[in-house]
Amino acid sequence: MSSDEEKQLRAGLFHATEQGYDVLAKGGSATDAVETAVRALEDNPLFNAGKGAVFNRDGVNQLEASIMNGNANSAGAATLLTTVKNPVSLARKVMESNFHVFLCGPGAEHYAKEQGLEIVDPSYFWTKHRWEQHERGYIHTADTPIEKCTGSSNSLSPTCTHVPISERNEPHDYSHLPMGTVGSVAVDVNGYLAAATSTGGMSNKWNGRIGDSPVIGAGTFADKAVAVSSTGAGEYFIRQGTARYISLRVQLLGESPRQASRAVIAEMKTTGGDGGVICIDPDGNPSMIFSSAGMYRAYCSTTTENVPVVGIFGDEVIAPGDIHIEI
């Protein structure tokens, strides 16, 4: 990561957190705040959600998101999206339908259009750096230039595919491929909690793959005790039911959200999973627990004098609950 890239990432995190916190400062709901923050990240091409989503192995951006209102015990989610500009807003529309919780694919996109959400051409999600990451995933030797295997990167466009999908070899190791998620948790003046999560998933994922981000109880959960949003290797979060697991430890074991999230992420690490969670409780106590080398994160409250503080690397501590787990 160059110093310029780091500055841009920090600025993006600062802006999104500022936007969400402004909603709370004006007396808005936690649900409004998390949607606002996540939309800001979806609109920023630097983050793996919305405009900055990665490509699947067929060269398509498939997006997904979820949201949950802890006070109302209501939730909404959508996945396999290719034309909805802000998936988190569709997730909220689903939640507020008070009928279904989870929609996918063309049906979800039809509902988004019916609800007046902004629909875009799939090419809107194309970005040069994500396309190059997609192509790089099929190169067997790290020192082989992209140009030799896939044609000049200068000629990339939203419709090009230099190597037919049928001729590409599936990478044996996905660990070097970009992942990432954007999420937000908040507590409002009433003490009500909310969480939201959005992503483009794993670079070069199989067509139709669904990660943890839209799965209520895995990538997102909120009740009256804690709000949780997850990021990392989604399959592990789904198997563990991470977000709900944290909530249950709080309720049944009497742990604080910080204790619970630390125990849950440590347990996942022992099974081979990497990632992290952000949590908040009704008193505004934050937790940012992660086992990966770093995690993009930011926090804002009266304790930070209403100004967002931002962290990226594991050795940064931006709040009392900002903990890097090493096992």
KALINJO-V176745 format. One record per backbone hydrogen bond with DSSP energy under -1.0 kcal/mol. NH is the residue of the N-H (numbers start at 1). CO is the residue of the C=O. If there is no record, write none. Layout:
BEGIN
nh=NH co=CO
nh=NH co=CO
END
This chain:
BEGIN
nh=6 co=2
nh=7 co=3
nh=8 co=4
nh=9 co=5
nh=10 co=6
nh=11 co=7
nh=12 co=8
nh=13 co=9
nh=14 co=10
nh=15 co=11
nh=16 co=12
nh=17 co=13
nh=18 co=14
nh=19 co=15
nh=20 co=16
nh=21 co=17
nh=22 co=18
nh=23 co=19
nh=24 co=20
nh=25 co=21
nh=26 co=22
nh=27 co=24
nh=28 co=23
nh=33 co=29
nh=34 co=30
nh=35 co=31
nh=36 co=32
nh=37 co=33
nh=38 co=34
nh=39 co=35
nh=40 co=36
nh=41 co=37
nh=42 co=38
nh=43 co=39
nh=47 co=44
nh=49 co=47
nh=51 co=42
nh=52 co=49
nh=53 co=50
nh=56 co=60
nh=57 co=205
nh=59 co=56
nh=63 co=81
nh=64 co=199
nh=65 co=78
nh=66 co=197
nh=67 co=76
nh=68 co=195
nh=69 co=74
nh=70 co=193
nh=73 co=69
nh=74 co=69
nh=76 co=67
nh=77 co=101
nh=78 co=65
nh=79 co=103
nh=81 co=63
nh=85 co=118
nh=89 co=86
nh=90 co=86
nh=91 co=87
nh=92 co=88
nh=93 co=89
nh=94 co=90
nh=95 co=91
nh=96 co=92
nh=98 co=95
nh=103 co=77
nh=105 co=79
nh=108 co=104
nh=109 co=105
nh=110 co=106
nh=111 co=107
nh=112 co=108
nh=113 co=109
nh=114 co=110
nh=115 co=111
nh=116 co=113
nh=117 co=112
nh=120 co=83
nh=124 co=121
nh=125 co=122
nh=126 co=123
nh=131 co=127
nh=132 co=128
nh=133 co=129
nh=134 co=130
nh=135 co=131
nh=136 co=132
nh=137 co=133
nh=138 co=135
nh=139 co=136
nh=144 co=141
nh=149 co=145
nh=150 co=146
nh=151 co=147
nh=155 co=152
nh=156 co=153
nh=160 co=157
nh=167 co=164
nh=168 co=165
nh=177 co=174
nh=182 co=198
nh=184 co=196
nh=186 co=194
nh=188 co=192
nh=191 co=188
nh=194 co=186
nh=195 co=68
nh=196 co=184
nh=197 co=66
nh=198 co=182
nh=199 co=64
nh=200 co=48
nh=203 co=178
nh=204 co=55
nh=205 co=202
nh=209 co=206
nh=215 co=212
nh=217 co=220
nh=218 co=215
nh=219 co=212
nh=219 co=215
nh=220 co=215
nh=221 co=228
nh=223 co=226
nh=227 co=280
nh=228 co=221
nh=229 co=278
nh=230 co=219
nh=231 co=276
nh=233 co=274
nh=234 co=232
nh=236 co=233
nh=237 co=233
nh=238 co=234
nh=239 co=235
nh=240 co=236
nh=241 co=237
nh=242 co=237
nh=243 co=218
nh=244 co=217
nh=245 co=241
nh=246 co=242
nh=247 co=243
nh=248 co=244
nh=249 co=245
nh=250 co=246
nh=251 co=247
nh=252 co=248
nh=253 co=249
nh=255 co=249
nh=260 co=256
nh=261 co=257
nh=262 co=258
nh=263 co=259
nh=264 co=260
nh=265 co=261
nh=266 co=262
nh=267 co=263
nh=268 co=264
nh=269 co=265
nh=270 co=266
nh=271 co=268
nh=272 co=269
nh=273 co=268
nh=276 co=231
nh=277 co=289
nh=278 co=229
nh=279 co=287
nh=280 co=227
nh=281 co=285
nh=284 co=281
nh=287 co=279
nh=288 co=321
nh=289 co=277
nh=290 co=323
nh=291 co=275
nh=295 co=312
nh=297 co=311
nh=299 co=309
nh=304 co=301
nh=305 co=302
nh=306 co=301
nh=307 co=304
nh=309 co=299
nh=311 co=297
nh=314 co=293
nh=316 co=313
nh=322 co=319
nh=323 co=288
nh=323 co=321
nh=325 co=290
END
